[in-house]
Amino acid sequence: KQEVTQIPAALSVPEGENLVLNCSFTDSAIYNLQWFRQDPGKGLTSLLLIQSSQREQTSGRLNASLDKSSGRSTLYIAASQPGDSATYLCAVPDTGNQFYFGTGTSLTVIP
Amino acid sequence: DTAVSQTPKYLVTQMGNDKSIKCEQNLGHDTMYWYKQDSKKFLKIMFSYNNKELIINETVPNRFSPKSPDKAHLNLHINSLELGDSAVYFCASSQLARELFFGEGSRLTVL
């Protein structure tokens, strides 16, 4: 069974800093990996989807990388802003259409 | 035009009552899911339906009964509500374990 871990559980940075969030998974036979953002009291918003054949995916200030062989993905956020404060989750699907989620990283960007 | 919509958004009820949450997706996806997010923010899969057929049924009390009248709808009925059922319930959909889309969530409070 796939196990997904996210480190750190919480992160606090001053505005303007670049930061990296980590996601590790135990089974490298994945189709894709998806990064989500969740604001307090809200649903999950998809940020980036990386296919297993891709190494990177970019959207604005966000860049996600994938290294299947080592079972790792990182989400890089450039020039962080207070509006980036949220919980970030990663998820990977298995062959049975089930998605496995990490426990999330709670990010606070201090103005 | 909301892709995955669930109702109601908030539900406050007494112990022992029965309640339902409805979910609809207009993305044409074959697979729909119910997740439970507890106070620690961990997302736990409850059920998954693929084209109206149950494919994932995690260890969930049989007081919880999903129903999928068609592939665009997946409802969750809960009998004899208990305090521990208080949580946020998320509906989601995907096509062939590609990108996962979430509804806004339904916050259930059992008093």
Interface residues (C-beta under 8 A of the other chain):
Chain A: Y31 N32 Q34 F36 Q38 G41 K42 G43 L44 T45 S46 L49 T87 L89 A91 P93 D94 T95 G96 N97 Q98 F99 F101 T103 G104
Chain B: T31 Y33 K41 F42 L43 I45 S48 N50 I55 I56 F90 A92 S94 L96 A97 R98 E99 L100 F101 F102 G103 E104 G105 R107
